């Protein structure tokens, strides 16, 4: 009997060894896909590539050019998209997959377990990718669940966008999004310890709440964090090449944060042109999240049962928030697209990621400028410009297909019908079986 067990063990070891030998060979045989028939939109403001050929080997683009000037590799899988327009997948820099807002939504998730939270976040990530958002930054998520969701997506176990994560926001006692009980992170030493903990978990950004917000009580324009607390976060984060994002609606808090070296500023409900000029001088980034205070967000707030108090707060900041966006555009500060709504959430006839970009155009940007806030600019903000943000050789093949040229009007984004992430089709409205076939390769 012992001899039989030994024989079985040897067979298992041999099978594992053979599998180990086979895996590297399979990895070398990266699938080759070719997109043909579509035009590539030019986000530099020049002429598009019409009737383009885009060659994708594995996850990355290996050739782009007009038909007849780019060789199609033998055996490549052809994805024909005649009449479509291609551009990079959208990059949304302010997403909370575990979003909870005051009202029925918060009550329904009051007893949510860690596992339930992670599953809810994973589903929101999947829907975001299918809506054309291929990269997100998550500035502040509860209970550190975002790291498990990101790891699962990276391993291919769940469908979702690329994630630049931050853990829970660092909030002083009584600050925005804090619980009623004294639970804040106060003083430079506590901020340093929490920043180190988040970096250890894998945070690529650290989120600090330096003023109040729509979902909290108190004056939004007041400053909650001291400059010493802000400096504690940036000091530790920047030592590890991690960046710091600040939730702010306050002029004073933003000016303090600029002095402290904060990298990006979220919302900015009451900011003005003077603040944005200083932000530009410091090389800071502004992430407007304008959709959350405009008319289109009301559909979402009603759906989740938001309280009258919350709705009143939204309406209170709407005009000043719009003025802040216009001032930011006029100043020429770096702007990166972020919605603070689920990227797939319906908003005035489209989804939040798309509506955010449309509002930038309405506030004064050209279509190309607005598109760059969700592609070229966002890649630069993340330090990922070598990999993302354009349809170009060497970049990841994160691509969406539209019915019209988006550089003429951002409303073309309402016609997204094809989504590809890392060279793999995840959505193809005209040929849903193509997604299944592509995944099987």
Secondary structure as GFF3:
##gff-version 3
##sequence-region A 1 441
A	DSSP	alpha_helix	2	28	.	.	.	ID=ss1
A	DSSP	beta_strand	32	36	.	.	.	ID=ss2
A	DSSP	beta_strand	39	40	.	.	.	ID=ss3
A	DSSP	beta_strand	52	57	.	.	.	ID=ss4
A	DSSP	beta_strand	60	66	.	.	.	ID=ss5
A	DSSP	beta_strand	77	80	.	.	.	ID=ss6
A	DSSP	beta_strand	85	88	.	.	.	ID=ss7
A	DSSP	beta_strand	90	92	.	.	.	ID=ss8
A	DSSP	alpha_helix	104	108	.	.	.	ID=ss9
A	DSSP	alpha_helix	114	130	.	.	.	ID=ss10
A	DSSP	beta_strand	133	138	.	.	.	ID=ss11
A	DSSP	three_ten_helix	142	144	.	.	.	ID=ss12
A	DSSP	alpha_helix	145	154	.	.	.	ID=ss13
A	DSSP	beta_strand	162	165	.	.	.	ID=ss14
A	DSSP	beta_strand	170	171	.	.	.	ID=ss15
A	DSSP	alpha_helix	187	201	.	.	.	ID=ss16
A	DSSP	beta_strand	205	209	.	.	.	ID=ss17
A	DSSP	alpha_helix	227	239	.	.	.	ID=ss18
A	DSSP	beta_strand	243	248	.	.	.	ID=ss19
A	DSSP	alpha_helix	251	260	.	.	.	ID=ss20
A	DSSP	beta_strand	264	267	.	.	.	ID=ss21
A	DSSP	alpha_helix	273	282	.	.	.	ID=ss22
A	DSSP	beta_strand	285	287	.	.	.	ID=ss23
A	DSSP	three_ten_helix	290	293	.	.	.	ID=ss24
A	DSSP	alpha_helix	297	303	.	.	.	ID=ss25
A	DSSP	alpha_helix	308	331	.	.	.	ID=ss26
A	DSSP	beta_strand	334	335	.	.	.	ID=ss27
A	DSSP	beta_strand	346	347	.	.	.	ID=ss28
A	DSSP	beta_strand	350	351	.	.	.	ID=ss29
A	DSSP	alpha_helix	352	362	.	.	.	ID=ss30
A	DSSP	alpha_helix	367	372	.	.	.	ID=ss31
A	DSSP	alpha_helix	376	382	.	.	.	ID=ss32
A	DSSP	beta_strand	399	402	.	.	.	ID=ss33
A	DSSP	three_ten_helix	410	415	.	.	.	ID=ss34
A	DSSP	beta_strand	418	421	.	.	.	ID=ss35
A	DSSP	beta_strand	424	428	.	.	.	ID=ss36
A	DSSP	alpha_helix	432	440	.	.	.	ID=ss37
###
